[in-house]
Amino acid sequence: MRRVLEDEQYQVSILQNGKDAFARVRQSLPDLLILDLKLGDVSGKDILIQLKSDSVTADVPVIVYTAAVLEAEEVANLIEGSPEVYNSVCLLRKPFELNALLDKVEEFLDKNAQPERQ
């Protein structure tokens, strides 16, 4: 994924573990976060909930991906159950085409680049 995104001229930063993810996102406020639900040391779903519950990080768009059926369903239920909180969250289930990922990245970044209408 990193190579594909960098080939498209996106700046990519990767975390090797999930325990620092919330603090890092809060500090750097990226334009977009791509989050694996299976991180090993912490739940990606928990990070997502924490991000969307914090006023500083709530507006950061998140693309969540996983091959885990149960975790995918839990995130889908979050999105459907609270669309106002999770409106900037997209769930991609593995396997997915890299073009699907690029389309979502472009969609979120274009949406965020649009000037606010008054």
C-alpha positions in Angstrom: 0.0 0.0 0.0 2.8 2.4 0.9 4.5 2.1 -2.5 1.2 2.5 -4.4 0.3 5.7 -2.4 3.8 7.1 -2.7 3.7 6.4 -6.5 0.6 8.6 -6.5 2.6 11.4 -4.8 1.0 11.0 -1.4 3.2 11.5 1.7 3.0 8.4 3.8 4.0 7.8 7.4 3.7 4.4 9.0 3.5 3.3 12.6 4.9 -0.1 13.5 2.6 -0.6 16.5 -0.8 0.6 17.5 -0.2 1.7 21.1 1.2 5.1 19.9 -1.3 5.6 17.1 -3.8 7.9 18.9 -1.1 10.2 20.3 0.7 10.3 17.0 -2.5 11.2 15.1 -3.5 13.8 17.7 -0.1 15.4 17.4 0.3 15.3 13.6 -3.3 15.6 12.5 -2.9 13.8 9.2 -5.2 14.5 6.2 -6.2 10.9 6.3 -5.5 7.7 8.4 -5.5 4.2 7.0 -6.0 1.9 9.9 -5.7 -1.9 10.0 -8.0 -3.4 12.6 -5.5 -6.2 13.4 -2.6 -4.4 15.0 -1.4 -7.1 17.5 -0.8 -4.9 20.5 -4.0 -2.9 20.5 -7.4 -3.1 18.7 -7.8 -0.9 15.6 -11.5 -0.6 16.6 -10.5 0.9 19.9 -8.2 3.4 18.2 -11.0 4.3 15.8 -13.4 4.9 18.7 -10.8 7.0 20.6 -10.1 9.1 17.5 -13.8 9.8 16.8 -14.5 10.5 20.5 -11.8 13.2 20.7 -12.6 16.7 19.5 -9.1 17.2 18.1 -9.1 14.1 16.0 -12.8 13.6 15.3 -12.6 15.1 11.8 -9.6 13.1 10.6 -11.0 10.7 7.9 -10.2 7.1 8.4 -10.1 4.2 6.0 -10.3 1.0 8.0 -9.3 -2.3 6.5 -9.3 -5.9 7.7 -9.8 -9.5 6.7 -11.3 -10.3 10.0 -15.0 -10.8 9.5 -16.1 -10.2 13.2 -14.1 -7.0 13.5 -15.4 -5.8 10.2 -18.9 -6.3 11.3 -18.3 -4.5 14.6 -16.9 -1.5 12.7 -19.8 -1.6 10.1 -22.2 -1.5 13.1 -20.4 1.5 14.5 -20.7 3.3 11.2 -24.3 2.4 10.7 -25.3 3.0 14.4 -23.7 6.5 14.6 -23.4 7.9 11.1 -22.9 11.5 12.4 -19.8 10.4 14.3 -18.4 7.9 11.7 -19.4 9.8 8.5 -15.7 10.1 7.6 -15.0 6.4 8.1 -14.8 3.9 5.3 -14.5 0.1 5.7 -12.6 -1.9 3.2 -12.7 -5.7 3.6 -9.7 -7.7 2.4 -9.0 -8.7 -0.2 -9.6 -5.4 -2.0 -8.2 -3.9 -5.1 -5.6 -1.2 -4.6 -7.5 0.9 -7.0 -10.5 0.8 -4.5 -8.1 2.1 -1.8 -6.8 4.9 -4.1 -10.4 5.8 -5.0 -11.3 6.2 -1.3 -8.1 8.1 -0.5 -8.8 10.5 -3.4 -12.5 10.9 -2.4 -11.7 11.7 1.2 -8.9 14.1 0.4 -10.9 15.9 -2.3 -13.8 16.2 0.1 -11.5 17.7 2.8 -10.0 20.1 0.2 -13.4 21.6 -0.7 -13.8 25.1 0.7 -16.6 25.3 3.3 -19.8 27.0 1.9 -21.5 29.6 4.0 
